[in-house]
Amino acid sequence: MVLLVEPVRFAWAQAHDVQLLDEYDSVHARIEPFAGLPPRLIQERARKLRDDPDFWMRDMGFTVNIKPGQRATASGPGLHANPRPQEILRFTEGIEDLIPVEVDLTMTFHDTPW
């Protein structure tokens, strides 16, 4: 599977003028620990950030929703507090047809893993 997927990702990145093409190993290393977490735990954490009005980070959170064949949208309390949500939306432009199912990306606009 990796042999088929990686050339597609690389070709897409080249075609879309993605900077730092050689940083995929670094990105993979940073997200790999999340692969060991149960999906339910990740979903619970995303729900807390998105829906819990008492959660201390909620004002920094936003959710990007990607549906196959549709332009991504973003919502949440942190939507206009930082440029990160708009950067993520720009990043997702043109990949809508590559996503086979609806995806919600809930995150904060900080790079720090609190």
C-alpha positions in Angstrom: 0.0 0.0 0.0 2.7 2.5 0.9 4.4 1.9 -2.4 1.3 3.0 -4.2 0.3 5.9 -1.9 3.6 7.6 -1.5 4.3 8.3 -5.2 0.7 9.7 -5.5 1.3 12.0 -2.5 4.7 13.2 -3.8 3.3 13.8 -7.3 0.4 15.8 -5.8 2.8 17.8 -3.6 5.0 18.6 -6.7 2.0 19.6 -8.8 0.8 21.9 -6.1 4.1 23.6 -5.4 4.3 22.3 -1.8 7.3 23.6 -0.1 9.7 21.4 1.9 9.0 18.2 0.0 11.7 16.4 1.9 10.0 17.0 5.3 7.5 14.1 5.0 9.6 11.9 7.3 9.6 14.6 10.0 5.8 15.1 9.6 5.3 11.3 9.8 7.4 11.1 13.0 5.3 13.8 14.6 2.0 12.2 13.9 3.0 8.6 14.3 2.4 8.5 18.1 -1.3 9.3 17.5 -1.6 6.0 15.5 -1.3 4.2 18.9 -4.2 6.0 20.4 -7.7 4.4 20.2 -9.9 6.3 17.7 -12.5 6.8 20.4 -10.0 8.7 22.6 -9.0 11.0 19.7 -12.7 11.6 19.0 -13.4 12.4 22.7 -10.6 14.9 22.8 -11.8 16.6 19.6 -15.4 16.7 20.9 -14.1 18.3 24.2 -12.2 21.0 22.3 -15.1 21.6 20.0 -18.1 21.3 22.3 -17.1 21.8 26.0 -17.7 25.5 26.8 -15.7 25.1 30.1 -12.6 23.6 28.4 -9.8 26.1 28.8 -8.6 25.7 25.2 -12.0 26.0 23.5 -11.5 29.6 22.4 -8.4 28.5 20.5 -10.1 25.7 18.7 -11.6 25.3 15.3 -12.9 22.5 13.1 -12.3 22.1 9.3 -14.9 20.0 7.6 -14.0 18.3 4.3 -16.6 16.5 2.3 -15.8 14.6 -0.9 -16.3 16.9 -3.9 -17.0 20.0 -1.9 -14.9 22.9 -0.7 -13.8 22.6 2.9 -15.4 24.8 5.5 -14.3 25.9 9.0 -16.1 26.7 12.2 -15.5 27.2 15.9 -14.6 29.9 18.4 -11.0 30.2 17.3 -12.0 30.7 13.7 -11.1 34.4 13.5 -8.6 34.7 16.4 -5.6 33.6 14.3 -4.7 33.1 10.6 -4.2 29.3 11.1 -7.8 28.3 10.2 -7.6 30.1 6.9 -4.2 28.6 6.2 -5.6 25.1 6.8 -8.5 25.9 4.4 -6.1 27.0 1.7 -4.1 23.9 2.3 -7.1 21.7 1.7 -8.1 23.4 -1.6 -8.0 20.9 -4.4 -7.9 17.7 -2.3 -11.7 17.3 -1.9 -11.8 14.6 -4.5 -8.9 12.7 -2.9 -10.9 12.4 0.4 -13.2 9.4 0.1 -15.3 10.2 3.2 -16.3 13.2 5.2 -13.5 14.3 7.6 -13.6 16.8 10.5 -10.2 18.1 11.6 -10.6 19.7 15.0 -7.5 21.5 16.3 -6.1 24.6 17.9 -4.2 27.4 16.2 -1.2 26.7 18.4 1.8 24.6 17.4 2.5 23.7 21.0 1.4 20.3 22.2 0.0 21.5 25.5 
